[in-house]
């Protein structure tokens, strides 16, 4: 969950960090299928779904760590890492909302933030700018949510383990949602500054 360096150190595609990110992306549909399988008459597969989430968390940590240690930070890696984070969040939101574990209002709140960021990226792309780097606050928000979701999935049962998982899961979900929107607000401010500076430069050029 660490933020990669801004400076690109390689243009290679098949580096170990990038392969780890690709594998994490391939795990998204597997995780979603495991979560939704019981809803379509299959056996409970929450344990396997939790295992996929755990592996994705380990690979998320390793790809950034190895990219810096081995000087393999790349443009592709800077795209794959946040893309995998967002896809895991979106697939988990879909699966847990379908299962009735997450309320629709919380899902809508998190999806609205993603929509705001998509609009910001589109506005930057129109002016020829790349998206700003993921900041620490955004990574902290994702970190909280990636802890919250497996705990909430684990809470969909009975017994003291499920009760504890619900308490900690909702705590992480509350912090994660607040940080997610805070990071999104800072992102909007950053984009606004970039576009304002660009407009001022354009006026000065005329």
N, C-alpha and C positions, 0 to 999 in steps of 0.2 A: 504493500500500500504506500510505498514511498514515492515522492515526486522525482521524476527523472531530471537530469541536468538539461539546461537549455541548449548547450552546445552539442551539435551532432558530431559524433566521432567516427561513424562509419556509414556507408551507403549499402552495406550488405543486407540482404533479405534473410537468408537462412543462418542467423546467429542463434545461439542457444536461448538467449532471452526472448527473441522473436518466436522461436519454436514453442517455448513455454506459453507465450501469450496466445498463439494459434491453438494450442491444445486446450487452453482455458476457454477459448471461444467455442470450440467443438463440444465442450462439456455443457454449454447452455441448453441446447435442445434435449440432451440426455437428462439433465436435471429437471427440466419442465415435464418431460414424459414421466419420470419417476414420481413427481409430485402429483400429477393429475391421474395417473394410472388407477388408483383406488376409486376415483370418481366415475370411472367407466367399467367398473366391475372387476378390476384386477386386484391382486393381493396388496396389502399395505407395504409400501416400499420406501417409507420415510427414512429408514436407516441408511439405505443406499443413497437417497437424495442428500442426506446430511453428509455422507462420505464425499460426494461430488463437490459439495460446497466447501468442505474442509480442504480438499485437494486444490480447489481453485484459489483458496486463500493462501495456501503454501506457495503455489506457483506465482501468485500475484506479488508476494514478498520477494521471491527469488529472482523474477525477471528484472525488476528494478535494481536489486542488489548486484546481480551478476553483470548487468549492462554497464554499471559504473566501474565495478572492480576490473572487468576485462576490457574496458574502453570500447564497448559495443553499443553505446547509445545511438539510436538511429531514428530517422524520420518515421519509418514504419512502426518502430516500437512506441514512439510518442503517440501514434494513432491507435495502435492495437490495445495498449494498456487501458486508457480511459474507455475505449469502446467495449472491452470485455467487462469492465466494472459496470457500465450502464446497462449492458445486455443482461447481466446477472441480476441487477436490481429490477429491471423491467420484467424478466421472466419470473422472478420470485414474487413480485407484486401480482402478476397475473395468476400464478398458481395458488398463492395463499388467499387471494381474494375469491377465486373460484371455489376454494375449499371452505370459505366462510371464516377463515382464521383472521384475516385482516378486514377491517371495516372499509366500505367503499369510499368514505370521506377521506381516509388517510391515503388510500391509493390515488384518489383524485388530486390531493395536495401534492404528492410527490411527482405525479405525472405532469401537473401544471408547471412545476419548476423545470422539468425536462423540456417542455414546450417553449418556455421562456428562453432557455439556453439555445434551443434550435433556432429560434428567431434571431438571437444575437449572432450566432455563427453565420447565418444567412446574410445578415447585414454586413458583417465583416467581409464575407466572400465577395459580395457585390463591389466592394471597394478594393479588392485584391489583397486583403490581409488574411493571414493564417489565424486560427483560433488562439487566444492566449494560453499559456501553459496552465495546467491544473495547479491550483495553489494548495498550500498545506491544509487550509480550512476545509476545502472540498474533499481532500483525501481523508481528513478526520471524520467528516460526515459519512463518507462511504464506508469507512472502517466501522463506525457505530452501526450503520444499517446492515452491514454484512455479518455483524455479531447478532443483531436483533432478529433477523429472519430465521436462521436455524434454531434459535431459542424459541421463537414463536411456533415454528413447525413442531418442535419437541413438546411444546405445551399442549398440543392437540391430542391429549390422552388423559389418563387418570393417574393418581398417585402423587406423592410428594415431589418427585422429580419434575413432573409436568407443572406442578404449582410453582416451584422455584423458577423453572424455565420461563413461565408466564411473567413473573415479577421482573426478572432481569431482562427478559426480552422486550417488555414494554418500556422499561427504563432506557435501554439502548435505542429503541424506536423513537422515543420522545426526543432524546438528545440528537439522534441522527437527523430527524426531520427538521429540527430547529437549525442545526448547523448546515444542513443541505440548503435551506432557504437563505441563510446568512451568506454562505459561499456564493449562491446564485445572485444575490443582491450585489455583492462585491464584483462579481463577473460583469453584471450589467453596467455598473459604474465604470469599470475598466474599459468596456467596449464604448461607452458614451464618450469617455475622454479621447480614445483613439479616433473615433469618428469626428469629434469636434475639432481635434488638432488637424485632421485630414482636410476638413472643410475650410479651416482657417488658412492652411497652406495653399489650397486651391484658389481661394479668394486673393491671397497675396500674389499668386502666380499671374493672375489676370491684371 
